[in-house]
Amino acid sequence: MKKTLPLLLVIVFPISLLAQKRVTVSGYIKDGTNGETLIGANVFASESKEGTAANTYGFYSLSLKPGTYTIRYSSMGLKDYVVNLTLNNDTTINADLQNENNRDLEEVVVTGERADKNVSGTQMGTIGLTTEKIKKLPVVFGESDVLKAIQLLPGVQSAGEGQSGFYVRGGGLDQNLVLLDEAVVYNTGHLFGFFSIFNSDAIKNVNLVKGAPPANYGGRLSSVLDVNMKDGNNKKFGGEGGIGLIASRLTLEGPIVKDKGSFMISGRRTYIDVITKPFLKGNAKGSGYYFYDANLKANYRLGKKDRLYLSGYFGKDVFNFKSQSGDFDVKVPWGNATGTLRWNHQFNDKLFMNVSAIYNSYNFQFTGGQNDLYITLKSGIRDWNGKVDFDYYTSFGHHFKYGVNYTYHTFTPSQLSGSSADSMFSVDNPFIKYAHESAVYLTDEFDLGPVVKINAGIRYSLFNQMGPYTNYTYNGNGNKIDSTTFGSGDLVKTYGGWEPRIGARFALSESSSIKAAVARSMQYIHLVSNNGSTLPTDVWMPSTLIVQPQKAWQYSLGYFQNFLNNALETSVEVYYKDLKNQIEYREGYTPNNVRDPEADLVFGTGQAYGAEFFVNKTKGKFTGWVGYTLAWTNRRFALLNNGDPFPAKYDRRHDLSIVANYEFSKKWNASAVFVYATGNAITLPTGYYFIDGKLVQDYSKINQYRIFPYHRLDLSVNYTPRADSKRRVKGTWSFSIYNVYSRLNPYLLYVSTEGTLQQGTDVKVKQVSIFPIIPSITYNFKF
C-alpha cells in the first residue's frame, strides 16, 4: 500500500488539475488607430489577479475558471480597453486600444490593477523602448538613433564618441544578438559606425534583454536586441518623414485591403556627397561619401487563423576617393541585406505557430587603383535560416514556448583579386568557410502559488563546421610548417551543448518583488576586430579546429519596486558573468590578407560583474530615467600581458545617464540628456630607445592606463504648430544641441615623438576629439 500511494498521487494529481474546468479568452491586441499589433500588451483579470501578455504578433490566451470578470487590456501610451463579461465558454475578444490623446474616449478606471511588468514579470534586465520615446531624445546631425538610445540604459556602454556599437555587461561587440524582424544584423553602423542602420520611422518597437535571455534566443553571450518593423497602417493611407542637416527620410504606409492587409515602405539617404561636392576641385569632384537604406514590409490576413508577413531591409555605405591628379582612386562600398517571410497559424485558442524563412548578408569591398594596377578585396558573411516556433497556453496556467532553428552560414574573411595592364589574378581563397548551426528549445512560464513565478527553459545547440578548409600549423616565428586540407562538404569539426536558463520572481507585494536568474550560453561565431567600433573591415569567423565556441554562465539578482501607481519604476540588479574561450589578437599583430586570421588569435577567459541602478518615470508631463552602472570587466590570456589579468578596453567603473522629457503643452516639449563615463582602458608607450639608429617603443602592461572621463550634455526642443483641421500634413520642428558645453571628449590618443638620437626624443601623448558643440535642426512631418 505504501508503494502504491506515490504512484496514485502521480496519476491522480494531474487529472485533478485538468478536472478543474477552465475556459479560455483569446484573440489579438491592436492599436485601434492604425491596426498595428501590440507586442507584449498586458491582459489582466482583476477578480482572479491572473494575467498574460501578447506575443510578438499580438496574440494572447488566458484561461480562467468560469465566472464574471473585468478584463483589462493595456499597453504603454494607449488607453486601457476594459471588458466586463461572464465566462462560461471559450471566448474570442480582439481588443483595439486607442490613443491617449483621443479626448472623445471615456477613460475607465478599475481598482485592483496588477503591478506593472517591471515588478510582475520574471525577466530580468529587460527594457523596451518605443520609437516615440526615442524620437524625443536630443540627436546629433538631426538623426534619431535606436542604438544611441539604448546606450543610455544601465549596463549598456557605448563603443566610443558618436559610435553606434555597444557593450553589455562586460561582453564584446560580437556578443550582442541584433535582430531585425528575426533576421540577424552583423554590422549595425552607417558612416563608419556614427549612425545605426535603424531608421526610426520604420521601427515599431525595440526590446533589449541584458540578463538571462529566454531559451528561444541563442548564439550570443551578452544580450539580445530585438527590433521589429512597423506592419503598416491597415486603416488608411499615410506617411511621415523628415528633413535634416545631412539626411532625409520618407515612410509610406497604408492598407492593401482595409482591415485585412497593409504595407510599409521607408527610405533614407544622406546628402553629404552633394553638400561637399562644390568644395572639391578637379578630379577630386568624384570623391565623396553617402549612405542609403530601405525598409519594406507587407502583411495579409488569409483568414481568421492565418496571416503572412514579408519584410526586408537593404542598406549600403559608399566611400569614393579620387586624387586631383587622377592617377589614384578608391571605392569602398559595404552594407547589409535581410529578408524575412513568415506564416502565422492559430490552431485553436491555446496553440499558436510561426514559421519563418530568413535570409541575411553583410558584404564589404575595397577597390583601389593606381595607374594600371587595380586590387579588389572582399569579405562578408551570408546566412540562410529556417525556424518554427510554437506558443502553447495551457488550461492549467503554463505558457510553453518551443521550436527548432537551423542556419547555414557562409564566411568569407578575405577574397583578393586584381589586374594590371597586361594580366589579371584571382586568388583561390582557402579561407572561405561553411557551417551548419541548429538548435531546439523549450521554455515554460508558470505560477508556483501566488508569490512565486518561474520561467524555466532549456536549449540544445549544435554547430558543424564544413570544408573546404585548410588548417595551417605555424612555428614560433610565424612561419607555416604544416597544413591539413578538408575538401568541400567534409565535416571539419562539431561542437554542441546544453544551455539551461531559469528565472524566478518572488512577489513581496503588489508593487515590489525580488528576481533571480541563471543562464548558460554558447556562441559559435566570432567577430575579430582590432578596434572598438563597428568598422566595415571587421571580420566574422566560425568556430573551427582552432577556434572553440565562446561560453558563459551569468548569474543575476535584483530588487524591483514601483511607486505612484506604477508611474515610477525602480530597480537594483547585480550580476556576475564567467566567460570562457574569449578571443584576442596576439601581441604585435598586423592585418594580413594572405594568412588565415586564426593563426594570429590567442584565447583566454574573462569575468564581468557589477551593479545597475535604474529609476524610470513613465507617466505624466515629466518623464525620463536615471541609470547608473558600477562595473568591473577583466580578461586573462596566457599569451598576453605575461599571463596576468588585465581590464578589457571597455572596462568602465562608473557609467551614468540622466534622461529627462517635459511636455509644456501640445505644441512644446523639451528633452535633456547628461552622460558621464569613466575613460576607456588603454595601452601606452612607457619608454623609447634606439637600436641601429631606429627608434623602438617599450609599452606598458595591457590597458594599464585610462583616457580622460567622458561627459556631455545634450538639449532638444520640439515645436508642433497647431494643425488646421483642413490640412492633412502635420509638421514638427526639432531643435537640438549636442554637447552643449563643447566638452572635448577623447576619441583616441596617440603618441607623438620628435627629435634625434643625438638631440634626444620629445614624447607627447596627444588627444583627438571629433565632436564639439553641434546644433542641428530637423523638420519632421506626418500625413
C-alpha positions in Angstrom: 0.0 0.0 0.0 2.8 2.4 0.9 4.5 1.8 -2.5 1.3 2.3 -4.5 0.4 5.6 -2.8 3.1 7.7 -4.6 2.0 6.1 -7.9 -1.6 7.0 -7.3 -0.6 10.6 -6.5 1.4 10.9 -9.7 -1.7 9.7 -11.7 -4.5 11.5 -9.8 -2.8 14.9 -9.2 -2.5 15.8 -13.0 -6.0 14.5 -13.6 -7.4 16.7 -10.8 -5.7 19.7 -12.3 -7.3 19.0 -15.7 -10.6 18.3 -14.0 -10.8 21.9 -12.7 -12.8 23.2 -15.6 -11.4 26.4 -17.1 -12.5 28.5 -20.0 -10.3 30.5 -22.3 -10.5 34.0 -23.6 -8.1 34.7 -26.5 -7.6 36.9 -29.5 -5.4 39.7 -30.8 -4.5 43.1 -29.3 -4.0 46.0 -31.7 -3.6 49.8 -31.9 -7.0 51.0 -32.8 -5.7 54.0 -34.8 -3.6 52.1 -37.3 -4.2 48.3 -36.8 -0.6 47.6 -35.7 -0.4 44.6 -33.4 0.8 45.4 -29.9 3.8 43.3 -28.8 3.8 42.5 -25.1 0.5 44.2 -24.4 -0.9 43.1 -21.0 -4.1 41.2 -20.3 -5.3 41.1 -16.7 -8.4 39.7 -14.9 -9.0 41.9 -11.8 -11.0 39.4 -9.8 -8.6 36.5 -10.0 -5.5 38.6 -10.4 -4.4 36.4 -13.3 -2.9 37.8 -16.5 -0.7 37.2 -19.6 1.0 39.2 -22.3 0.6 39.2 -26.1 3.3 37.5 -28.1 5.3 39.1 -31.0 2.2 39.0 -33.2 -0.2 40.4 -30.7 -1.9 37.0 -29.9 -2.8 36.2 -26.3 -4.6 33.4 -24.5 -5.8 33.4 -20.9 -7.6 30.5 -19.1 -9.8 31.3 -16.2 -12.4 29.5 -14.0 -16.0 30.1 -15.1 -17.3 33.3 -13.7 -17.8 37.1 -14.1 -14.7 39.1 -14.8 -13.4 42.6 -15.6 -10.6 42.1 -18.1 -8.3 45.0 -18.8 -6.1 45.3 -21.9 -3.2 47.8 -21.6 -0.1 49.0 -23.4 2.1 51.9 -22.8 0.9 55.2 -24.4 -2.6 53.8 -25.2 -5.9 54.0 -23.3 -6.8 50.8 -21.5 -9.5 48.7 -23.1 -11.8 47.2 -20.4 -14.4 44.4 -20.9 -16.9 43.1 -18.4 -18.2 39.6 -19.2 -19.4 36.3 -17.8 -17.2 33.4 -18.9 -18.9 30.0 -19.3 -17.4 29.0 -22.6 -14.3 29.8 -24.6 -14.5 33.3 -25.9 -12.6 35.4 -28.5 -12.0 39.1 -27.9 -10.0 41.2 -30.2 -9.0 44.4 -28.4 -8.3 47.7 -30.1 -6.6 50.2 -27.9 -7.0 53.9 -28.7 -4.5 56.7 -28.4 -4.5 58.6 -25.0 -4.8 61.9 -26.8 -8.2 60.9 -28.2 -10.4 63.1 -25.9 -13.6 61.5 -27.3 -12.9 58.3 -25.5 -14.0 57.9 -21.9 -11.3 56.6 -19.6 -12.4 53.6 -17.5 -10.8 53.2 -14.0 -10.7 49.8 -12.5 -9.4 49.0 -9.0 -7.3 46.0 -8.2 -5.0 46.5 -11.3 -1.9 44.4 -11.1 1.6 45.8 -10.8 3.5 46.7 -14.0 5.6 44.1 -15.8 8.7 45.7 -14.1 7.6 44.0 -10.9 5.3 41.1 -12.0 7.3 39.6 -14.8 10.1 37.0 -14.5 12.5 38.5 -17.0 15.5 40.5 -15.6 17.5 43.1 -17.4 14.8 43.6 -20.0 13.9 47.1 -21.2 11.6 48.1 -24.0 11.7 51.4 -25.9 9.1 52.8 -28.3 10.0 55.0 -31.2 8.0 57.8 -29.7 10.5 57.8 -26.7 13.5 57.5 -29.0 12.4 60.4 -31.2 12.1 62.8 -28.2 15.8 62.5 -27.3 18.4 65.0 -28.5 20.1 63.9 -31.6 23.4 64.6 -33.5 23.0 66.0 -37.0 19.3 65.7 -36.8 19.1 61.8 -36.9 17.3 60.0 -34.1 19.1 56.7 -33.4 17.9 53.4 -31.8 21.3 52.3 -30.8 22.3 55.6 -29.2 19.1 55.5 -27.2 19.8 52.1 -25.7 23.3 53.3 -24.8 21.6 55.5 -22.2 20.3 52.4 -20.3 22.2 50.9 -17.3 24.5 48.0 -18.1 24.9 49.3 -21.7 28.1 51.2 -22.7 28.8 53.0 -26.0 31.8 51.8 -28.1 33.1 55.4 -28.1 32.4 59.0 -29.0 29.5 59.0 -31.5 29.7 55.3 -32.1 26.5 53.1 -32.6 28.4 50.0 -31.3 27.6 48.9 -27.8 28.8 46.7 -25.0 26.5 45.0 -22.5 27.6 43.8 -19.0 31.2 43.3 -19.9 30.7 41.5 -23.2 32.3 42.3 -26.6 30.6 43.8 -29.6 30.1 40.4 -31.2 28.3 39.1 -28.1 25.2 41.1 -28.8 22.5 39.3 -30.9 20.9 42.1 -33.0 17.7 41.1 -34.8 15.6 43.0 -37.3 12.3 41.1 -37.9 14.1 37.9 -36.8 17.0 38.4 -39.3 20.5 38.7 -37.8 22.2 42.1 -38.4 26.0 41.7 -38.5 27.1 45.3 -38.9 24.8 47.9 -37.3 26.7 51.0 -38.3 26.4 53.7 -41.1 29.0 56.4 -41.5 31.8 54.2 -40.1 29.7 53.5 -37.0 28.5 57.0 -36.2 24.9 56.2 -37.2 22.9 52.9 -36.8 21.2 51.2 -39.7 17.8 51.5 -38.0 15.5 54.2 -39.4 13.3 55.2 -36.5 10.3 55.9 -38.8 10.2 52.3 -39.9 10.5 50.8 -36.4 7.6 49.7 -34.2 9.4 48.8 -31.0 12.8 47.8 -29.6 13.4 45.3 -26.8 16.7 44.8 -25.0 17.4 41.7 -22.9 20.6 42.0 -20.8 20.1 39.3 -18.3 19.4 35.6 -18.8 17.6 35.5 -22.2 14.7 33.1 -22.8 15.7 29.8 -24.4 14.2 30.8 -27.8 17.2 33.2 -28.2 20.7 31.8 -28.8 24.1 32.2 -30.4 25.3 35.1 -28.3 26.6 35.6 -24.7 25.7 39.1 -23.6 22.4 40.5 -24.9 19.6 40.3 -27.4 18.4 43.5 -29.2 15.1 42.5 -30.8 13.9 45.2 -33.3 10.5 44.9 -35.0 9.4 46.9 -38.1 6.0 48.5 -38.4 3.4 46.3 -40.1 1.8 49.3 -41.8 -1.5 51.1 -41.3 -4.4 48.9 -42.3 -7.0 51.6 -41.7 -5.9 54.4 -44.1 -3.0 55.6 -46.3 -0.5 57.9 -44.6 3.2 58.7 -44.3 5.8 60.5 -42.4 9.3 61.8 -42.9 11.9 64.3 -42.0 14.5 66.7 -43.5 17.7 67.0 -41.5 21.2 68.5 -41.9 22.8 65.5 -43.6 19.9 63.1 -44.4 16.3 63.0 -45.3 13.8 60.2 -45.0 10.3 59.2 -46.1 7.9 56.5 -45.0 4.7 55.5 -46.7 2.1 53.0 -45.3 -1.5 52.0 -45.9 -3.9 49.2 -46.4 -3.6 46.6 -49.1 -7.2 45.6 -48.2 -8.7 47.6 -45.4 -8.5 45.8 -42.0 -7.1 42.7 -43.8 -3.6 43.6 -45.1 -1.2 46.5 -45.1 2.2 47.7 -46.3 5.0 49.9 -45.2 7.9 51.2 -47.2 10.6 53.5 -45.9 13.7 55.1 -47.3 16.6 57.3 -46.1 19.6 58.9 -47.8 22.4 61.2 -46.8 23.5 64.1 -49.0 27.0 64.6 -47.6 28.4 64.0 -51.0 26.1 66.6 -52.6 27.0 69.2 -49.9 30.7 68.7 -50.2 30.9 68.5 -54.0 31.1 72.2 -54.7 34.2 72.5 -52.4 36.1 69.8 -54.3 38.4 70.6 -57.2 39.4 68.8 -60.4 39.3 65.0 -60.4 38.5 65.1 -56.7 34.9 66.0 -57.5 34.4 62.3 -57.9 35.2 61.8 -54.2 32.6 61.7 -51.5 30.6 59.6 -49.1 26.9 58.7 -48.7 24.7 56.0 -47.3 21.2 54.9 -48.0 18.8 52.3 -46.7 15.3 51.0 -47.4 12.8 49.1 -45.2 9.8 47.2 -46.7 7.1 45.2 -45.0 3.7 43.8 -46.1 1.2 41.5 -44.3 -2.0 39.9 -45.3 -4.7 38.0 -43.3 -5.6 34.9 -45.2 -8.4 34.1 -42.8 -9.2 34.2 -39.1 -6.3 31.9 -38.2 -3.7 32.6 -40.9 -1.5 35.6 -41.7 1.5 36.2 -44.0 4.3 38.7 -43.4 7.0 39.7 -45.8 9.7 42.1 -44.7 13.1 43.2 -45.9 16.0 45.6 -45.4 18.7 46.8 -47.7 21.3 49.4 -46.8 24.7 50.5 -48.2 27.5 52.9 -47.5 29.7 54.1 -50.3 33.0 55.9 -49.9 34.8 57.2 -53.1 38.1 59.0 -53.3 39.9 60.2 -56.4 43.2 62.1 -56.3 43.3 65.5 -58.0 45.9 64.2 -60.4 43.5 61.4 -61.4 46.1 58.6 -61.1 44.8 57.1 -57.8 41.2 56.3 -56.9 39.5 54.2 -54.2 35.9 52.9 -53.9 34.7 51.2 -50.7 31.0 50.0 -50.6 29.6 47.9 -47.7 26.2 47.0 -46.5 23.5 44.7 -45.1 20.6 42.9 -46.7 17.9 40.9 -45.0 14.6 39.2 -46.0 12.0 37.5 -43.8 9.0 35.6 -44.9 6.7 34.4 -42.0 3.4 32.5 -41.7 1.3 32.6 -38.6 -1.2 29.9 -37.9 -3.6 29.7 -34.9 -4.5 26.1 -34.4 -7.0 26.9 -31.6 -7.5 29.3 -28.7 -4.4 27.9 -27.0 -1.9 27.0 -29.7 -0.1 29.5 -32.0 2.6 28.7 -34.6 5.0 30.9 -36.6 7.1 29.5 -39.4 9.9 31.8 -40.8 12.3 31.7 -43.7 15.1 34.2 -43.3 18.0 35.5 -45.4 20.7 37.9 -44.3 24.1 39.0 -45.6 26.8 41.5 -44.9 29.4 42.4 -47.5 32.4 44.7 -47.6 34.5 45.5 -50.7 37.6 47.6 -51.2 38.7 48.5 -54.8 41.8 50.7 -55.3 43.8 51.6 -58.3 46.9 53.5 -59.3 47.9 53.9 -62.9 47.3 50.5 -64.5 47.2 48.4 -61.2 43.8 47.6 -59.6 43.3 45.5 -56.4 39.9 44.3 -55.0 39.4 42.9 -51.5 36.1 41.4 -50.5 34.8 39.9 -47.2 31.4 39.1 -45.7 29.0 36.6 -44.2 25.8 35.2 -45.5 23.1 33.1 -43.8 20.0 31.1 -44.8 17.8 30.4 -41.8 14.6 28.4 -41.2 12.7 28.2 -37.9 9.4 27.0 -36.4 8.2 28.4 -33.1 5.1 27.5 -31.1 3.2 29.2 -28.2 1.0 26.9 -26.2 -1.1 28.4 -23.4 -2.4 25.6 -21.2 -5.6 25.5 -19.2 -3.6 24.9 -16.0 -1.5 28.1 -16.0 1.6 27.1 -18.0 2.8 29.0 -21.1 5.1 26.8 -23.2 7.3 28.0 -26.0 9.1 25.5 -28.1 10.7 25.3 -31.5 13.6 24.5 -33.8 16.0 26.6 -35.7 18.5 25.9 -38.5 21.1 28.3 -40.1 23.5 27.7 -43.0 26.5 30.1 -42.7 29.0 31.1 -45.4 32.0 33.1 -44.1 34.4 35.0 -46.4 37.2 36.5 -44.3 39.0 37.9 -47.3 39.0 37.4 -51.1 41.7 39.1 -53.1 41.8 39.7 -56.8 43.4 42.3 -59.1 44.6 43.3 -62.5 47.5 45.2 -64.2 48.0 46.4 -67.7 48.5 43.0 -69.2 47.4 40.5 -66.7 44.7 39.5 -64.1 44.9 37.5 -61.0 42.3 36.0 -58.6 43.4 34.0 -55.5 41.5 30.8 -54.9 40.8 31.8 -51.3 41.3 28.9 -48.9 39.8 30.9 -46.0 36.2 30.7 -47.1 34.3 28.5 -44.5 30.9 27.0 -44.3 28.9 25.9 -41.2 25.6 24.4 -40.1 24.1 25.8 -36.9 20.9 24.4 -35.3 19.0 24.4 -32.1 15.9 23.1 -30.3 14.4 24.8 -27.3 11.6 24.6 -24.7 10.5 27.2 -22.2 7.8 27.1 -19.5 6.5 30.1 -17.6 4.1 29.4 -14.7 3.0 30.5 -11.3 4.1 28.4 -8.3 1.5 29.8 -6.0 0.5 33.5 -5.6 4.1 34.6 -4.7 6.5 32.7 -7.0 6.6 32.8 -10.8 9.0 30.7 -12.8 10.4 30.9 -16.3 12.5 27.8 -17.0 14.0 26.9 -20.3 16.4 24.5 -22.0 18.2 24.9 -25.3 20.4 22.4 -27.1 22.6 23.9 -29.9 24.8 22.1 -32.5 27.4 23.6 -34.8 29.1 21.8 -37.7 32.0 23.5 -39.5 32.3 22.2 -43.0 35.0 22.3 -45.7 36.7 23.5 -47.9 39.1 24.3 -45.1 42.8 24.3 -44.6 44.2 24.0 -41.1 47.7 25.6 -41.0 50.3 25.0 -38.4 52.9 27.7 -37.7 56.1 27.8 -35.7 57.0 30.3 -33.1 58.3 32.7 -35.7 55.0 32.7 -37.6 56.3 30.5 -40.5 54.0 27.8 -41.9 55.3 24.3 -41.2 52.4 22.0 -41.9 48.8 22.0 -43.2 45.8 19.7 -43.3 43.2 20.2 -46.1 39.5 19.3 -45.9 37.5 19.1 -49.1 34.2 20.7 -49.9 31.4 19.1 -47.9 33.9 17.4 -45.5 33.0 17.7 -41.8 35.8 19.6 -40.1 34.6 20.0 -36.5 31.4 19.6 -34.5 30.5 21.4 -31.3 27.3 21.3 -29.2 25.9 21.6 -25.8 23.0 22.2 -23.4 22.1 25.8 -22.5 19.8 25.9 -19.4 18.1 29.1 -18.3 15.9 29.8 -15.3 14.4 32.9 -13.9 12.2 33.4 -10.8 10.2 36.2 -9.4 9.2 36.4 -5.7 6.4 38.9 -5.1 6.8 40.9 -1.9 3.7 43.0 -2.5 1.7 44.2 -5.5 4.3 46.8 -6.1 7.6 45.1 -5.2 9.4 41.9 -6.0 12.8 40.1 -5.9 14.0 38.3 -9.1 16.9 35.9 -9.7 18.2 34.3 -12.9 20.9 31.9 -14.1 21.8 31.2 -17.7 24.4 29.3 -19.7 25.1 30.5 -23.3 27.2 29.3 -26.1 28.5 31.4 -29.1 29.8 29.7 -32.2 30.6 32.7 -34.5 33.1 35.4 -33.6 34.0 38.9 -34.6 37.7 39.5 -34.9 38.5 43.2 -34.7 41.5 45.4 -34.0 39.3 48.3 -32.8 36.4 49.1 -30.6 34.0 50.4 -33.2 31.7 48.8 -35.8 34.1 49.5 -38.8 33.2 47.7 -42.1 36.6 45.9 -42.1 35.6 43.7 -39.1 35.7 40.0 -40.0 33.3 37.3 -38.8 34.6 33.7 -38.5 33.2 30.4 -37.2 34.3 28.0 -34.6 36.9 25.7 -36.1 39.5 23.1 -35.2 41.5 26.0 -33.6 38.7 28.4 -32.5 36.4 27.0 -29.9 33.0 28.3 -29.1 32.7 31.1 -26.5 30.8 30.0 -23.4 29.4 31.9 -20.4 27.5 31.5 -17.2 25.6 34.5 -16.0 24.1 35.0 -12.5 21.8 37.9 -11.6 19.8 39.1 -8.7 17.5 42.1 -8.4 15.0 44.1 -6.3 12.2 45.8 -8.1 9.8 48.4 -6.6 7.1 50.6 -8.2 5.7 53.8 -6.8 2.9 56.3 -7.7 0.5 53.7 -9.0 3.3 52.2 -11.2 4.2 55.6 -12.7 7.7 55.3 -11.1 9.7 52.2 -11.7 12.9 51.5 -9.7 15.3 48.5 -9.7 18.7 47.4 -8.5 20.3 44.5 -10.2 23.7 42.8 -9.5 25.3 40.3 -11.9 28.3 38.1 -12.3 29.4 36.7 -15.7 32.1 33.9 -16.2 33.4 33.8 -19.7 35.4 31.1 -21.4 37.3 30.9 -24.8 37.5 34.6 -25.3 39.4 35.8 -28.4 42.0 38.5 -28.9 44.8 39.1 -31.5 48.3 38.2 -30.5 50.7 40.9 -29.4 52.3 42.7 -32.4 49.6 41.6 -34.8 49.3 43.5 -38.1 46.5 42.8 -40.6 47.4 40.2 -43.3 45.1 39.3 -46.1 47.1 36.3 -47.3 47.2 34.5 -44.0 44.3 32.8 -42.1 43.3 35.1 -39.2 43.1 32.1 -37.0 46.9 31.9 -36.9 47.1 35.3 -35.1 44.4 34.6 -32.4 45.0 33.9 -28.7 42.4 32.5 -26.3 41.6 33.2 -22.7 39.0 33.8 -20.0 37.0 36.7 -18.6 35.0 37.9 -15.7 32.4 40.7 -15.6 30.5 41.8 -12.5 28.7 44.9 -11.3 25.5 46.6 -10.1 22.9 48.5 -12.1 20.6 51.1 -10.6 17.5 52.3 -12.6 14.8 54.9 -11.9 12.2 55.3 -14.6 9.2 57.7 -14.6 6.8 56.5 -17.3 3.7 58.7 -16.8 2.8 62.4 -16.6 4.1 65.5 -18.2 7.5 64.9 -16.8 9.1 61.5 -17.8 12.6 60.1 -18.1 15.1 57.9 -16.3 18.3 57.8 -14.4 20.6 54.8 -15.0 23.9 54.2 -13.1 26.2 51.2 -13.5 29.2 50.3 -11.3 31.1 47.5 -13.1 34.3 45.6 -13.5 35.4 43.7 -16.7 38.6 41.7 -16.7 40.4 39.3 -19.2 43.2 36.8 -18.7 45.2 35.3 -21.6 48.2 33.0 -21.1 50.0 34.6 -24.1 49.2 38.2 -23.4 50.4 40.5 -20.6 52.7 37.8 -19.2 49.6 35.8 -18.3 48.4 38.4 -15.8 44.8 39.6 -15.8 44.0 43.0 -17.3 41.0 45.2 -17.7 39.2 45.0 -21.0 39.2 48.1 -23.2 35.6 48.7 -22.3 36.0 48.2 -18.6 34.3 51.3 -17.1 34.0 51.7 -13.4 31.2 54.3 -13.5 28.6 54.9 -16.2 25.8 57.4 -15.5 22.9 58.5 -17.8 20.2 61.0 -17.0 17.3 61.4 -19.4 14.5 64.0 -18.9 11.5 64.8 -21.0 8.9 67.5 -20.2 5.7 68.3 -22.1 4.9 72.0 -21.6 1.8 71.8 -23.9 0.6 70.1 -27.0 2.9 72.5 -29.0 6.1 72.4 -27.0 8.1 69.7 -25.3 11.8 69.6 -24.3 14.4 66.9 -23.5 17.8 66.8 -21.9 20.4 64.1 -21.7 23.5 64.0 -19.5 26.1 61.2 -19.6 29.2 60.5 -17.6 31.6 57.6 -18.0 35.0 56.5 -16.8 37.5 56.6 -19.6 38.4 53.5 -21.6 41.4 51.5 -20.6 44.4 52.0 -22.9 48.0 50.7 -23.5 50.6 53.5 -23.9 54.4 53.6 -24.6 56.5 53.9 -21.4 59.9 54.2 -22.9 62.0 54.7 -26.0 65.4 53.5 -27.0 67.4 53.4 -30.2 68.6 50.2 -32.0 70.9 50.7 -35.0 69.7 54.3 -35.1 66.0 53.3 -35.2 63.5 54.4 -32.5 61.9 51.4 -30.7 59.0 51.8 -28.3 58.5 49.9 -25.0 54.9 49.5 -24.0 53.1 49.4 -20.6 51.1 46.4 -19.5 47.9 45.9 -21.5 45.3 48.6 -20.7 47.3 49.8 -17.7 46.2 53.5 -18.3 42.9 55.2 -18.8 41.9 58.1 -21.1 40.1 61.0 -19.6 36.5 60.6 -18.4 33.7 61.2 -20.9 30.8 63.5 -20.2 28.5 65.8 -22.2 25.0 67.5 -22.0 22.5 67.4 -24.9 19.3 69.5 -25.2 16.4 69.5 -27.6 13.1 71.4 -28.1 10.3 70.2 -30.3 7.6 72.6 -31.6 4.4 71.3 -33.2 2.3 74.2 -34.6 -1.5 73.9 -34.2 -2.7 72.0 -37.2 -5.5 73.3 -39.3 -8.2 70.6 -39.4 -8.4 71.1 -43.2 -4.6 70.4 -43.6 -3.6 66.8 -43.8 0.1 67.4 -43.2 1.2 67.9 -39.6 4.8 69.2 -39.0 7.2 69.3 -36.1 10.3 71.4 -35.8 13.1 69.8 -33.7 16.0 71.9 -32.4 18.9 70.0 -30.8 22.2 70.9 -29.3 24.7 68.0 -29.0 27.5 68.6 -26.4 26.1 71.9 -25.1 29.2 73.0 -23.2 31.5 71.7 -26.0 33.4 69.2 -24.0 36.4 68.0 -26.0 35.9 64.3 -25.2 38.7 61.9 -26.3 38.1 59.9 -29.5 41.6 58.5 -29.5 45.0 59.1 -28.1 48.3 58.8 -30.0 52.0 59.3 -29.2 54.0 61.9 -31.0 57.8 61.7 -30.9 60.2 64.4 -32.1 63.9 64.6 -32.1 67.0 62.5 -33.0 69.4 60.2 -31.2 71.9 63.0 -30.6 69.4 65.6 -29.6 67.1 63.4 -27.5 63.5 62.4 -28.2 60.5 64.5 -27.1 57.5 62.3 -26.4 54.0 63.6 -26.1 50.6 61.9 -25.8 48.1 63.8 -27.8 44.3 63.6 -27.9 42.0 63.6 -31.0 38.4 65.0 -30.4 35.8 65.0 -33.2 32.6 66.4 -31.8 32.5 69.9 -30.3 29.1 71.6 -29.8 26.8 70.7 -32.7 23.5 72.4 -33.2 21.0 70.9 -35.6 17.5 71.4 -36.9 15.1 68.9 -38.3 11.7 69.2 -39.8 9.5 66.1 -39.3 6.2 65.7 -41.0 3.3 63.3 -40.9 0.2 62.9 -43.0 
